[in-house]
Structures are given as C-alpha cells and as structure tokens.
Amino acid sequence: MNDIRTAFARQGLIRPWDGRIVGGVCSGVGRRLGLTPWVSRLLFLLLLMVLPGSQLLVYPVLWILMPAEETLAAPASATPHTGA
C-alpha cells in the first residue's frame, strides 16, 4: 500500500491540511486539478446526483490510499538536526 501512496504523492494527489472538512479528499483532488476545494466538492455532489452511490465507495477508498500532507512532512522533520 505504501507504493500506491508514493505514486499518489508523486502525482500530487495528497490530502492537504488546509481546506479539509472531513478527510481532505475533495480538497486534494481539487488542488491537483487546479480547483478550489469548494468547486471540487460541488463537482463531487453533482457527480453523486448523476451516478448515485459510486462516490460513496470511491471517497473512503481515496481517503485510505491518498497520503496526508503531514505524513509526507513527518520523515523530513523526524531527522535529527545536528547543529554545530
């Protein structure tokens, strides 16, 4: 599963900390597509009306697979700083 998260991170699909309401999936997809979080949420709702139920399965899967922004920054900040 880490390979999938790494691939999503390389493509820019991450769940950002800012603009997050529930899981940050719509915000992350919107950021990747160059949309504001609210526009991507509205598109998500419109798609839900056209294809009912499919997004209710896709959202939790993306929530699990998309890496969070703070988990990407954690390894860099976890390295010990050796100040001279």
C-alpha positions as CSV (number, residue, x, y, z in Angstrom):
1,M,0.0,0.0,0.0
2,N,3.0,2.3,0.5
3,D,3.7,2.0,-3.2
4,I,0.3,3.3,-4.0
5,R,0.6,6.2,-1.6
6,T,4.1,7.0,-3.0
7,A,2.6,7.0,-6.5
8,F,-0.2,9.3,-5.5
9,A,2.2,11.7,-3.8
10,R,4.4,11.8,-6.9
11,Q,1.3,12.8,-8.9
12,G,0.4,15.5,-6.5
13,L,-2.6,13.6,-5.0
14,I,-2.3,14.3,-1.3
15,R,-4.8,15.3,1.4
16,P,-3.8,18.8,2.4
17,W,-4.2,20.1,5.9
18,D,-5.7,23.4,4.8
19,G,-9.2,23.3,3.2
20,R,-10.0,20.0,4.8
21,I,-13.5,19.3,6.1
22,V,-13.8,15.6,6.5
23,G,-10.9,13.7,5.1
24,G,-9.4,16.2,2.7
25,V,-10.0,14.0,-0.4
26,C,-12.0,16.6,-2.4
27,S,-9.5,19.3,-1.4
28,G,-6.6,17.2,-2.5
29,V,-8.3,16.3,-5.8
30,G,-9.2,19.9,-6.4
31,R,-5.7,21.1,-5.7
32,R,-4.3,18.5,-8.1
33,L,-6.8,19.7,-10.8
34,G,-6.2,23.3,-10.1
35,L,-9.6,23.9,-8.5
36,T,-10.6,25.4,-5.2
37,P,-11.8,22.9,-2.6
38,W,-15.4,24.2,-2.8
39,V,-15.6,23.8,-6.5
40,S,-14.3,20.2,-6.3
41,R,-16.9,19.5,-3.5
42,L,-19.7,20.8,-5.7
43,L,-18.5,18.7,-8.6
44,F,-18.4,15.7,-6.3
45,L,-22.0,16.4,-5.3
46,L,-23.1,16.8,-8.9
47,L,-21.4,13.6,-9.8
48,L,-23.1,11.9,-6.9
49,M,-26.5,13.0,-8.4
50,V,-25.7,11.7,-11.8
51,L,-24.1,8.4,-10.6
52,P,-25.7,7.7,-7.2
53,G,-23.7,5.6,-4.8
54,S,-20.4,5.3,-6.7
55,Q,-18.8,8.2,-4.9
56,L,-19.7,6.8,-1.5
57,L,-17.4,3.9,-2.3
58,V,-14.7,6.0,-4.0
59,Y,-14.3,8.6,-1.2
60,P,-13.4,6.2,1.6
61,V,-11.0,4.3,-0.7
62,L,-9.3,7.5,-1.7
63,W,-9.2,8.6,2.0
64,I,-7.3,5.4,2.8
65,L,-5.0,5.5,-0.3
66,M,-4.2,9.2,-0.6
67,P,-1.3,10.2,1.8
68,A,-1.9,13.1,4.1
69,E,0.2,16.1,3.8
70,E,1.5,15.8,7.4
71,T,2.7,12.2,6.9
72,L,4.8,13.4,3.9
73,A,6.4,16.1,6.0
74,A,6.9,13.9,9.1
75,P,10.0,11.9,7.9
76,A,11.8,15.2,7.0
77,S,11.2,16.7,10.4
78,A,12.0,13.4,12.2
79,T,15.6,13.5,11.0
80,P,17.8,14.7,13.8
81,H,19.2,18.2,13.4
82,T,22.9,18.4,14.2
83,G,23.7,22.0,14.9
84,A,27.4,22.9,15.2
